Amino acid sequence: MMQTDILTANLTASGVVSGQRNRIRGLVCTPGATAGSVVLSDGQGGLVKINITTIVNGGTFDVEIPGEGVLCLNGIYATLTNVQSVTVFYS
């Protein structure tokens, strides 16, 4: 098993998680007062890699990514809709 350092980025609005090639390893999401979503893409405007839908006034939840994670060749971009915050774990 290859060991690698895990990095994190916490966002409260849409934006760049990482501007370079990385693998998404997991995330922690805190939903908003209305239903929303967290969309993680391969760079801004790139292919959607993960799309998580949140529920109204839901509790904070974790998303674990199995195996080697989800590869994003052009960086990781997060689009947040009605979400208080998301912390993305990547390497």
N, C-alpha and C positions, 0 to 999 in steps of 0.2 A: 504494500500500500504506500502510495506516495504522500508525503506530508506537505502541506502548503499552509501559508498564513492566510487567515480569514480577515477580510476588511469589512467595515460597515459604513453605511451612509444613512442618515436619518433625514427624511424630507417631510415638510408640512404643506408643500405645494408641488406641482409638477416640475420636473427638472432632471438634470443629468446626475446619475448615480456614479458613473465612471465613464471617462472619455476614451477608454482603450479596451482591447480584447480582455474579457473576463468571463467567469462562470458564475451564474447566480446559484447560491447555495441554500438560501432560505429567506424568509421575511417575517416580520412581526407587524401586524396592521391594527390600527385603532380606528374603527369606523366612525362616521359622523352621525348627525341626528336624522339623516335621511339615507335611503339606500344609495350605494355608490359603487365604485370600482377602483382597483389598482391594476394598471396595465403596464407591464414591463416589456420594452421593445429593444430590438437589436439596433441601437442608435436612435436618434430623434427621427421620427417618420419612417423608421425601418419596420421589419417584420415583427409582428407581435409574438412574443415568446411565452408570456404568462398573462392570463386575464382572470383576476379574482373579483367576484361580485360580493359586496358586503350587504348586510341587512340593516334595517332601521334600528338605531340605538344598540347595535350589537356590542358585545364585549371584545376586548383585545384578543387576537388569536394569532397563532403561529402557522406558518406554512413551511414544511420541511421538503426539500428537494432531494430525491433519492440519487444514488450513484454519484457520478462526477459532476452533477449540476447541469444547468442549462447554459450552453455556450452562446455568447454574444460577441461576434467578431468586431463590431463597430462601436463597442461601448454599450452601456446600459442606460436607457432613458425611462423614467417613470412618469406616467400620466395618472394623476390622482383626481378623482371625482367624488365629492362629498365624503372625504376621508380626512380625519384629524391628522394622522401621521402614519408613515411607514418607515420601518428600518429594514434595509436590504443588506443581507450578508452575501459577500461575493469574494472570489479569489482570482 
